[in-house]
Structures are given as C-alpha cells and as structure tokens.
Amino acid sequence: MEPTFNVEITKVKGNREFAFEDTLVREIKLEIFANQKRVGALMSTPVDQEALAVGYLMSENIIEDAKDIQKIELLNDGMRVEIISKVNEQNIDKLNAEGVVISGCGKSMTANIDPQAIEAKVIKNDLHISATLLSKEMGQFYTECPLYEETGCVHTAKLFFDDKKFFIGEDIAQHNTIDKAVGKALLAGYDVKKAFLMVSGRLSSEMVAKAVMHQISILASRTATTCLGYMIAKKFDLTLLGFVRGDKMNIYTKPERIDV
C-alpha cells in the first residue's frame, strides 16, 4: 500500500479558484501480533510498519532485545505485522490491564506514563554533543523527510549517529515516529544509546518515556515539553531540550551533555 494518494481539490489563491491535484497521506489501523497473539493496534501511516512494530514492542519492554526476533512478516496489504520472538508475557498483560491512551495523534496505548512506575533505569550515558551540531541538524531536519515534504501532514523523528548514519521516522502519530526511527536502527544492528534524538512535535510524557525506555540520553524538539515530560526526564537523567531554533534552545534537564 502506498503511503499517499492523490485527490482533486479546489484551490483558492487571491480572487481566483482553480482545480488542483493534491497529495494526502494515508491513515490505517496497523495490527501488531507477537507469537500469534494480538498485542494491539496503532493508527499509523503505512510506511516502515515492521520498524514501527519492533520499536513499539521494545519501548513497552515486551521484546527486550532485537536479537530475540526470529521472524517479521507484513500481511494484509501492510495492515498487519506478525512477529515471532521471545517476549515478556507479563508486560503484554500489563499493557492490556494498565495501558493509557496517549495524547499523540493516532490512538495508541502505553504502560509507561507514571514516572514512579516506569520500569526503566536512570540514564548513565555520557554522550556529549555541541550546541552548534544540534542546531545545524535541527535546521535541516525537515529537508530529509520525504513524506513531510510531499504532504505537510506528518510528524517526524530523526535518530542521529553521524552525518552519514541516521534514521528517519515519519507518521501521522508523533509517538510512532520515535518507534519507527528506533526500530530501523535496532533492525540494522545499531546501538541507539550512541545517538541523539530529534522530534518535530511537543515533548509530551509518552515521547520522553520512549527515549528513556531505549536509554537514549538526549531528546530535542522545536517545541516545548509538558510538565509530566519534564518530570520523567528529570527522574531518569535524560537531557531534554525544547525550542531548538537557530542558535537558541531551552535545556530543561541535564545541561552538562550539551557543549555550548
């Protein structure tokens, strides 16, 4: 299934109206199965579905290591992912019993909202980056996102290792973008703790929790954090940055990882 489709619309410019072929992004319900058991469904954009499923299951601690995955299949014209892997059955049950519908666009659930209950470790990663590098990468971020360029209707995430190696996630749901970018890196055999993460949307609790669960030490956005996002970042020693625009940025927590 293609992630976009074209429709004819009426476009108005000044006092003129004319027919115009516009490109829209698709929105589907992606079902995720682990060992023939339905774990859940995500409203998402039909691109990088396998990476999305892997990133989601690992951010919920259902799969602990990408090496545990034996098989991944994309079925039903891209609307179903089936994974055969070693899984944590207790965390599947926890997601079903305690999962919260999260605030990002597209319905999804997480069990990683309460900073007192998140099953994660304090981040001890000593990764440092320069403020200049962060500003540069954030400045060119959108130019590397083809779906955003084509439709203007998706959120984006970028997991940056170096100028030659980075992973992009694009989706209608901002939390899915992290799972896609991380899932791509993990399937390619990269250690995500050696990268920093940039996202296009707000730094809400589920976005910050996903970074913490993957032990990514630096998370940055062009917009702000919520109070709960800040609290999670502070508890787990994540470096959280907002309003990264030009040569300006707000460092909410752990500023020592940013070399100014």
N, C-alpha and C positions, 0 to 999 in steps of 0.2 A: 504494500500500500504506500502510495506517495504521501509525504508529509504535508503537501499543499494541494490546492485545487483552484481553478480559475472560474470567476463568475463575471457576468457583465453587469455593471452598475451605472448609475447616472452621476457624473461628476460635475460639480459647480465650481467655476472659477470667475470671480468678479460677477459680471451680469450675464455670463454665458453658462449654458449647460450642454453636456455632450456625453455620448456613450463611451464607456471606458472599461477595459478588461482588467479586473483587479485580482490579485493573488491572496488567498486566505489560507491560514494554517488549519490543518485538521485537528480534531479533538476526539479521542477514542477512550474507551474503558479497557485498560490493559489488565488482564487477569494473571496473577502470579501463582504458580503451583510449585511446591517443593516436595519431591518424593511422592507424587500423585495426590498430595494434599493441598487444597486451595488455601493459600495464606491470606490473600486479599486482592483488591483491585485498586488501580490508580487511574484517575483521569489524566491523560498524557497526550503528547504529540508522538505519532508513530515514526520515530527515528531513534536508533540506539536502544531499542527495547531490552535487549539482553543485558546491556550495561546498566540500565535503569534497575532491572530486577536484582542484579548482583549487588549494586550499590545500596539499594533499599534493604535487602535482607541482611547485609553486613552492618548497616547503620543501626539496625534493630537487634544486632547480636544473635541473629538466627543462624547465619553462617559466620564462623569465626575466622576462616582463612580461605582465600580464593583457591588455594591448592586443594581444598577439600571438595571442590566442584568436579564431578565426573562427567557431566553432560549438560548442555544447554540447548533447548530447541525452541524456535519461534514458530508458532502454529496459528491457525485460524486467521490467515491473511494478516499476520502481525498483531493480533489482538490477544494473544495468549503466550506466555513464556512458561516452559516447564523445565525445572532444574532438578537434576539428581545429584545429591550432595549429602555429606554429613551435616546434620542440622541440630540445633538446640530446641528440642520439643517444648521445654518449659517456657522459652521465650516466645514461641508461637502461641502458646496458651495465654501468656501474659499480654501479648498484643491484642488477642481477641477479647480478653477479660477487662483490660485496663486501658486499651488504646483510646487516644483522644483525636477527634477530627481536627486537623491542624489548620492554621489560618491562611496558608498559601492558596493561590488559585488552583483549583482542581482538588477533588475530595481525596484525602489520604489520611491514614492514621499512624500515630506513633505512640510508643510507650515511654518516650524519652523527653518528657516535658518538665517534670518536677526536678529541680536541681538537687534536692535532697534524696531523690530515689534513683537517679540515673546511675546505671551500672557502668561507670567509666572511671578511669584513673586520671589523676592530676597530670597535666602535660609537662613533661620534663625536657622536651625537645629544645636544644639550644640553637636552632636555626635563627640566623640573623639576615636581614635584608636592608638595603638602603632605601631611604625615603624617595630618593631620585628614581631608583628602579621601579618601585611600586607605582609612583605617579606616571612614569612612562608606560608601564604595562596597562594600567587602568585607562590611560588616554587612548590607547589603540585597541582596547578590548573589543569594542563593538564592530570594528572593521574586520574581525576574524570570525564573525558569527553569521554564516550564510543565511540561515532561516530568518534571523532578525533583519538582515539587510533586505531580504526579499519581501517580508510581510510586516515587519514592525510590530509583531503581535506575540512575541515570546520573551521569556526571561532567559538569562544566560549565566553560565558559570565557567570559570577558567582555572584549571589546576596547573600551576606554572612550576616547572623544574628548571628550565633554562630557555634561552632564545630558540633552541632547536627542538625542544621537547616540552610540549604542553598538551593538555586535553580539554576540549570544549564540550559543554553540555548545554543543549537548548531545549526548552519545553514551555508549554503554557503554564505549568505549575512551577513556581520558583524552587521549591524544595526538591523537585525531580531533577533540576539541573545539576545540583551537587551530586546526587546519586549517579547520574549519567557520567559526569566527568570523573568521579572517583571510580566508578565501575569500569570505565575504559582503562584507566591507569592500572587497576588491580588485575584485569584480564590480560594486560600487556606485560605484567610481571614487575611493575614499578612499586617502590616503597613510597606511599603517599606522605609519610612523615617527613620526607625530604623536599616537599613542595609547599608553596603557599597558595591560598585560595582566594579568588576574586568572584564576587557575585554582583548582579545588576540590581537586585531588589533590596528591600528592607532586611535588617538583621533581626528577624523575629526569633523566638525561642527555638523553633524546630530547625532553623537554619544553623544556629550556633550549636545546638545539640549534635547535629550531624557531623560538624567539624570536630567536636570533642570526641565523639564515638570513634572516629577514624584517627584520632590523635594528630590531627593537622593543627599546627601551632599558631598560624597567622591567617586571619579571615578579614577581608576588606570589602567595602562596598562604597558606591557613590552616594548612598543614602544613610539613614540613621538606624540605630538599634532600638529595640524596645527595652523596657525595664527588665523583663524576665530574661531576654537575651543577654543583657549586661550581667545579670546575676549569675547565669550559667557560666559565662566567660570568666568572670572573676573567681568563681569557686574552683574551676578546673585549670586556671592559669593559661587561658587562651588569649593571645594578643588580638584584640578586636578593634577594627578601625572603620570609621564612617566618614562620609563627605570627602572622599578622596577625589579631589578635583583640582587640576592644575598643580600648583605647588602647595596646596592646603590639604590638611587632613585632621580629623579628630581621632586621637588614640584613646580609647576608653579604658583599656586594661593592658597590663604588662608591656609598657612602652620600651623596655630595655631591648626588645628584639628588633626595634626599628632604629637604624643608624641614620641620624639626622646630620 
